[in-house]
């Protein structure tokens, strides 16, 4: 929704409603990942990327478990 302001300005307000297929709203809640990787301040400070590390580990595991 766009509203005209005095002096030629405008402002815009988002008026759409986003939901999961079952009708639950995710705005303000987010979409939970299938695999949750905890992050701590110490991990962030160390520069480690635990999310990427976990993704590689899961990918490697799925490749080796599906090998013929």
N, CA, C and O atoms as a printed pandas DataFrame, in Angstrom:
     atom_number atom_name residue_name chain_id  residue_number  x_coord  y_coord  z_coord
0              1         N          UNK        A               1    0.857   -1.157    0.000
1              2        CA          UNK        A               1    0.000    0.000    0.000
2              3         C          UNK        A               1    0.911    1.230    0.000
3              4         O          UNK        A               1    1.800    1.354    0.842
4              5         N          UNK        A               2    0.685    2.113   -0.930
5              6        CA          UNK        A               2    1.470    3.346   -1.029
6              7         C          UNK        A               2    0.568    4.515   -0.657
7              8         O          UNK        A               2   -0.557    4.631   -1.143
8              9         N          UNK        A               3    1.087    5.382    0.218
9             10        CA          UNK        A               3    0.314    6.535    0.695
10            11         C          UNK        A               3    1.070    7.807    0.319
11            12         O          UNK        A               3    2.268    7.929    0.576
12            13         N          UNK        A               4    0.356    8.751   -0.292
13            14        CA          UNK        A               4    0.955   10.040   -0.643
14            15         C          UNK        A               4    1.062   10.919    0.594
15            16         O          UNK        A               4    0.155   10.963    1.424
16            17         N          UNK        A               5    2.183   11.615    0.701
17            18        CA          UNK        A               5    2.418   12.533    1.810
18            19         C          UNK        A               5    2.434   13.963    1.291
19            20         O          UNK        A               5    2.677   14.194    0.106
20            21         N          UNK        A               6    2.177   14.914    2.167
21            22        CA          UNK        A               6    2.277   16.320    1.757
22            23         C          UNK        A               6    3.702   16.631    1.281
23            24         O          UNK        A               6    4.671   16.087    1.810
24            25         N          UNK        A               7    3.816   17.487    0.303
25            26        CA          UNK        A               7    5.130   17.872   -0.203
26            27         C          UNK        A               7    5.645   16.945   -1.289
27            28         O          UNK        A               7    6.784   17.094   -1.734
28            29         N          UNK        A               8    4.824   15.982   -1.729
29            30        CA          UNK        A               8    5.231   15.109   -2.832
30            31         C          UNK        A               8    5.866   13.792   -2.425
31            32         O          UNK        A               8    6.229   12.984   -3.280
32            33         N          UNK        A               9    6.002   13.569   -1.116
33            34        CA          UNK        A               9    6.593   12.307   -0.662
34            35         C          UNK        A               9    5.567   11.189   -0.613
35            36         O          UNK        A               9    4.364   11.423   -0.727
36            37         N          UNK        A              10    6.058    9.982   -0.443
37            38        CA          UNK        A              10    5.181    8.824   -0.268
38            39         C          UNK        A              10    5.791    7.898    0.772
39            40         O          UNK        A              10    6.985    7.965    1.063
40            41         N          UNK        A              11    4.956    7.037    1.321
41            42        CA          UNK        A              11    5.493    5.942    2.121
42            43         C          UNK        A              11    4.758    4.680    1.742
43            44         O          UNK        A              11    3.627    4.720    1.257
44            45         N          UNK        A              12    5.415    3.560    1.971
45            46        CA          UNK        A              12    4.882    2.268    1.570
46            47         C          UNK        A              12    4.762    1.358    2.786
47            48         O          UNK        A              12    5.677    1.281    3.606
48            49         N          UNK        A              13    3.647    0.682    2.895
49            50        CA          UNK        A              13    3.417   -0.279    3.968
50            51         C          UNK        A              13    3.152   -1.627    3.317
51            52         O          UNK        A              13    2.296   -1.751    2.440
52            53         N          UNK        A              14    3.888   -2.621    3.752
53            54        CA          UNK        A              14    3.684   -3.972    3.229
54            55         C          UNK        A              14    2.376   -4.517    3.805
55            56         O          UNK        A              14    2.172   -4.520    5.019
56            57         N          UNK        A              15    1.506   -4.973    2.924
57            58        CA          UNK        A              15    0.199   -5.455    3.386
58            59         C          UNK        A              15   -0.046   -6.911    3.021
59            60         O          UNK        A              15   -1.172   -7.391    3.152
60            61         N          UNK        A              16    0.968   -7.617    2.571
61            62        CA          UNK        A              16    0.742   -9.013    2.225
62            63         C          UNK        A              16    0.909   -9.902    3.450
63            64         O          UNK        A              16    1.573   -9.520    4.414
64            65         N          UNK        A              17    0.323  -11.055    3.412
65            66        CA          UNK        A              17    0.380  -11.997    4.531
66            67         C          UNK        A              17    1.059  -13.264    4.040
67            68         O          UNK        A              17    0.567  -13.922    3.123
68            69         N          UNK        A              18    2.187  -13.605    4.647
69            70        CA          UNK        A              18    2.932  -14.810    4.265
70            71         C          UNK        A              18    2.659  -15.907    5.278
71            72         O          UNK        A              18    2.699  -15.676    6.487
72            73         N          UNK        A              19    2.380  -17.112    4.770
73            74        CA          UNK        A              19    2.106  -18.247    5.659
74            75         C          UNK        A              19    2.723  -19.515    5.092
75            76         O          UNK        A              19    3.063  -19.599    3.912
76            77         N          UNK        A              20    2.857  -20.504    5.979
77            78        CA          UNK        A              20    3.184  -21.855    5.542
78            79         C          UNK        A              20    1.966  -22.424    4.814
79            80         O          UNK        A              20    0.872  -21.871    4.922
80            81         N          UNK        A              21    2.139  -23.510    4.083
81            82        CA          UNK        A              21    0.989  -24.121    3.407
82            83         C          UNK        A              21   -0.165  -24.497    4.351
83            84         O          UNK        A              21   -1.325  -24.529    3.939
84            85         N          UNK        A              22    0.165  -24.781    5.623
85            86        CA          UNK        A              22   -0.907  -25.154    6.562
86            87         C          UNK        A              22   -1.578  -23.946    7.207
87            88         O          UNK        A              22   -2.454  -24.109    8.057
88            89         N          UNK        A              23   -1.178  -22.729    6.813
89            90        CA          UNK        A              23   -1.829  -21.526    7.310
90            91         C          UNK        A              23   -1.111  -20.821    8.446
91            92         O          UNK        A              23   -1.439  -19.679    8.770
92            93         N          UNK        A              24   -0.122  -21.494    9.066
93            94        CA          UNK        A              24    0.635  -20.839   10.142
94            95         C          UNK        A              24    1.465  -19.696    9.576
95            96         O          UNK        A              24    2.031  -19.811    8.488
96            97         N          UNK        A              25    1.535  -18.596   10.315
97            98        CA          UNK        A              25    2.355  -17.469    9.880
98            99         C          UNK        A              25    3.808  -17.691   10.261
99           100         O          UNK        A              25    4.099  -18.257   11.315
100          101         N          UNK        A              26    4.725  -17.245    9.400
101          102        CA          UNK        A              26    6.131  -17.325    9.756
102          103         C          UNK        A              26    6.769  -15.955    9.924
103          104         O          UNK        A              26    7.926  -15.861   10.335
104          105         N          UNK        A              27    6.039  -14.896    9.615
105          106        CA          UNK        A              27    6.574  -13.552    9.822
106          107         C          UNK        A              27    6.736  -13.343   11.325
107          108         O          UNK        A              27    5.790  -13.529   12.090
108          109         N          UNK        A              28    7.926  -12.961   11.735
109          110        CA          UNK        A              28    8.214  -12.778   13.146
110          111         C          UNK        A              28    8.730  -14.038   13.821
111          112         O          UNK        A              28    9.256  -13.981   14.932
112          113         N          UNK        A              29    8.579  -15.184   13.147
113          114        CA          UNK        A              29    9.049  -16.454   13.696
114          115         C          UNK        A              29   10.190  -17.029   12.869
115          116         O          UNK        A              29   11.099  -17.662   13.406
116          117         N          UNK        A              30   10.137  -16.806   11.574
117          118        CA          UNK        A              30   11.140  -17.357   10.677
118          119         C          UNK        A              30   10.817  -18.785   10.291
119          120         O          UNK        A              30    9.829  -19.362   10.744
120          121         N          UNK        A              31   11.650  -19.332    9.465
121          122        CA          UNK        A              31   11.503  -20.708    9.017
122          123         C          UNK        A              31   12.614  -21.508    9.680
123          124         O          UNK        A              31   13.796  -21.241    9.464
124          125         N          UNK        A              32   12.232  -22.478   10.478
125          126        CA          UNK        A              32   13.220  -23.281   11.193
126          127         C          UNK        A              32   13.949  -24.207   10.232
127          128         O          UNK        A              32   13.314  -24.846    9.393
128          129         N          UNK        A              33   15.264  -24.289   10.339
129          130        CA          UNK        A              33   16.020  -25.186    9.459
130          131         C          UNK        A              33   15.776  -26.646    9.837
131          132         O          UNK        A              33   15.393  -26.948   10.968
132          133         N          UNK        A              34   15.999  -27.538    8.888
133          134        CA          UNK        A              34   15.891  -28.973    9.169
134          135         C          UNK        A              34   16.953  -29.410   10.161
135          136         O          UNK        A              34   16.713  -30.283   10.994
136          137         N          UNK        A              35   18.122  -28.803   10.070
137          138        CA          UNK        A              35   19.230  -29.133   10.971
138          139         C          UNK        A              35   19.648  -27.855   11.685
139          140         O          UNK        A              35   20.104  -26.905   11.049
140          141         N          UNK        A              36   19.495  -27.833   12.985
141          142        CA          UNK        A              36   19.840  -26.650   13.774
142          143         C          UNK        A              36   21.293  -26.745   14.230
143          144         O          UNK        A              36   21.697  -27.737   14.837
144          145         N          UNK        A              37   22.068  -25.717   13.936
145          146        CA          UNK        A              37   23.460  -25.652   14.356
146          147         C          UNK        A              37   23.579  -24.490   15.331
147          148         O          UNK        A              37   23.365  -23.334   14.965
148          149         N          UNK        A              38   23.919  -24.803   16.564
149          150        CA          UNK        A              38   24.054  -23.772   17.597
150          151         C          UNK        A              38   25.252  -22.882   17.303
151          152         O          UNK        A              38   26.300  -23.353   16.863
152          153         N          UNK        A              39   25.082  -21.595   17.551
153          154        CA          UNK        A              39   26.183  -20.640   17.406
154          155         C          UNK        A              39   26.389  -19.951   18.740
155          156         O          UNK        A              39   25.430  -19.513   19.377
156          157         N          UNK        A              40   27.628  -19.856   19.158
157          158        CA          UNK        A              40   27.952  -19.145   20.389
158          159         C          UNK        A              40   28.852  -17.969   20.037
159          160         O          UNK        A              40   29.429  -17.910   18.952
160          161         N          UNK        A              41   28.956  -17.054   20.956
161          162        CA          UNK        A              41   29.817  -15.896   20.734
162          163         C          UNK        A              41   31.266  -16.330   20.520
163          164         O          UNK        A              41   31.966  -15.759   19.683
164          165         N          UNK        A              42   31.715  -17.327   21.265
165          166        CA          UNK        A              42   33.091  -17.811   21.101
166          167         C          UNK        A              42   33.327  -18.373   19.702
167          168         O          UNK        A              42   34.388  -18.158   19.117
168          169         N          UNK        A              43   32.333  -19.097   19.160
169          170        CA          UNK        A              43   32.476  -19.651   17.812
170          171         C          UNK        A              43   32.530  -18.528   16.781
171          172         O          UNK        A              43   33.342  -18.571   15.856
172          173         N          UNK        A              44   31.680  -17.537   16.935
173          174        CA          UNK        A              44   31.682  -16.404   16.001
174          175         C          UNK        A              44   33.015  -15.671   16.071
175          176         O          UNK        A              44   33.585  -15.310   15.041
176          177         N          UNK        A              45   33.502  -15.454   17.270
177          178        CA          UNK        A              45   34.791  -14.762   17.438
178          179         C          UNK        A              45   35.948  -15.539   16.838
179          180         O          UNK        A              45   36.907  -14.946   16.345
180          181         N          UNK        A              46   35.864  -16.868   16.876
181          182        CA          UNK        A              46   36.966  -17.687   16.363
182          183         C          UNK        A              46   37.029  -17.673   14.839
183          184         O          UNK        A              46   38.044  -18.049   14.253
184          185         N          UNK        A              47   35.949  -17.241   14.202
185          186        CA          UNK        A              47   35.924  -17.211   12.742
186          187         C          UNK        A              47   35.517  -18.536   12.123
187          188         O          UNK        A              47   35.484  -18.668   10.900
188          189         N          UNK        A              48   35.201  -19.537   12.975
189          190        CA          UNK        A              48   34.758  -20.825   12.448
190          191         C          UNK        A              48   33.368  -20.686   11.832
191          192         O          UNK        A              48   32.560  -19.867   12.269
192          193         N          UNK        A              49   33.109  -21.484   10.829
193          194        CA          UNK        A              49   31.788  -21.500   10.211
194          195         C          UNK        A              49   31.168  -22.868   10.478
195          196         O          UNK        A              49   31.253  -23.770    9.644
196          197         N          UNK        A              50   30.547  -23.015   11.640
197          198        CA          UNK        A              50   29.980  -24.293   12.058
198          199         C          UNK        A              50   28.830  -24.734   11.151
199          200         O          UNK        A              50   28.612  -25.930   10.962
200          201         N          UNK        A              51   28.097  -23.775   10.592
201          202        CA          UNK        A              51   26.994  -24.118    9.696
202          203         C          UNK        A              51   27.552  -24.770    8.435
203          204         O          UNK        A              51   27.054  -25.809    8.000
204          205         N          UNK        A              52   28.581  -24.165    7.849
205          206        CA          UNK        A              52   29.193  -24.725    6.650
206          207         C          UNK        A              52   29.862  -26.059    6.951
207          208         O          UNK        A              52   29.765  -26.997    6.160
208          209         N          UNK        A              53   30.542  -26.149    8.097
209          210        CA          UNK        A              53   31.169  -27.414    8.494
210          211         C          UNK        A              53   30.130  -28.529    8.596
211          212         O          UNK        A              53   30.369  -29.644    8.131
212          213         N          UNK        A              54   28.979  -28.235    9.202
213          214        CA          UNK        A              54   27.925  -29.238    9.350
214          215         C          UNK        A              54   27.347  -29.618    7.997
215          216         O          UNK        A              54   27.051  -30.788    7.756
216          217         N          UNK        A              55   27.185  -28.647    7.117
217          218        CA          UNK        A              55   26.664  -28.937    5.780
218          219         C          UNK        A              55   27.602  -29.878    5.030
219          220         O          UNK        A              55   27.149  -30.830    4.395
220          221         N          UNK        A              56   28.910  -29.614    5.100
221          222        CA          UNK        A              56   29.873  -30.494    4.438
222          223         C          UNK        A              56   29.848  -31.894    5.051
223          224         O          UNK        A              56   29.908  -32.887    4.326
224          225         N          UNK        A              57   29.760  -31.979    6.370
225          226        CA          UNK        A              57   29.724  -33.288    7.035
226          227         C          UNK        A              57   28.484  -34.073    6.624
227          228         O          UNK        A              57   28.572  -35.270    6.352
228          229         N          UNK        A              58   27.337  -33.415    6.576
229          230        CA          UNK        A              58   26.104  -34.100    6.173
230          231         C          UNK        A              58   26.163  -34.519    4.706
231          232         O          UNK        A              58   25.706  -35.605    4.350
232          233         N          UNK        A              59   26.721  -33.664    3.861
233          234        CA          UNK        A              59   26.857  -33.993    2.446
234          235         C          UNK        A              59   27.782  -35.184    2.265
235          236         O          UNK        A              59   27.476  -36.110    1.514
236          237         N          UNK        A              60   28.908  -35.157    2.953
237          238        CA          UNK        A              60   29.865  -36.271    2.858
238          239         C          UNK        A              60   29.223  -37.567    3.351
239          240         O          UNK        A              60   29.407  -38.627    2.753
240          241         N          UNK        A              61   28.478  -37.472    4.433
241          242        CA          UNK        A              61   27.800  -38.658    4.985
242          243         C          UNK        A              61   26.778  -39.218    4.010
243          244         O          UNK        A              61   26.677  -40.434    3.843
244          245         N          UNK        A              62   26.012  -38.330    3.360
245          246        CA          UNK        A              62   24.997  -38.823    2.428
246          247         C          UNK        A              62   25.637  -39.408    1.182
247          248         O          UNK        A              62   25.080  -40.332    0.589
248          249         N          UNK        A              63   26.786  -38.900    0.770
249          250        CA          UNK        A              63   27.478  -39.433   -0.407
250          251         C          UNK        A              63   28.038  -40.806   -0.100
251          252         O          UNK        A              63   27.896  -41.727   -0.904
252          253         N          UNK        A              64   28.676  -40.958    1.056
253          254        CA          UNK        A              64   29.297  -42.246    1.393
254          255         C          UNK        A              64   28.245  -43.306    1.720
255          256         O          UNK        A              64   28.474  -44.490    1.471
256          257         N          UNK        A              65   27.102  -42.907    2.270
257          258        CA          UNK        A              65   26.072  -43.900    2.592
258          259         C          UNK        A              65   25.298  -44.339    1.362
259          260         O          UNK        A              65   24.662  -45.393    1.378
260          261         N          UNK        A              66   25.340  -43.544    0.290
261          262        CA          UNK        A              66   24.624  -43.930   -0.915
262          263         C          UNK        A              66   25.548  -44.523   -1.976
263          264         O          UNK        A              66   25.113  -44.829   -3.087
264          265         N          UNK        A              67   26.826  -44.685   -1.628
265          266        CA          UNK        A              67   27.773  -45.269   -2.584
266          267         C          UNK        A              67   27.445  -46.738   -2.799
267          268         O          UNK        A              67   26.971  -47.425   -1.894
268          269         N          UNK        A              68   27.703  -47.203   -4.004
269          270        CA          UNK        A              68   27.360  -48.583   -4.358
270          271         C          UNK        A              68   28.374  -49.533   -3.813
271          272         O          UNK        A              68   28.255  -50.742   -4.009
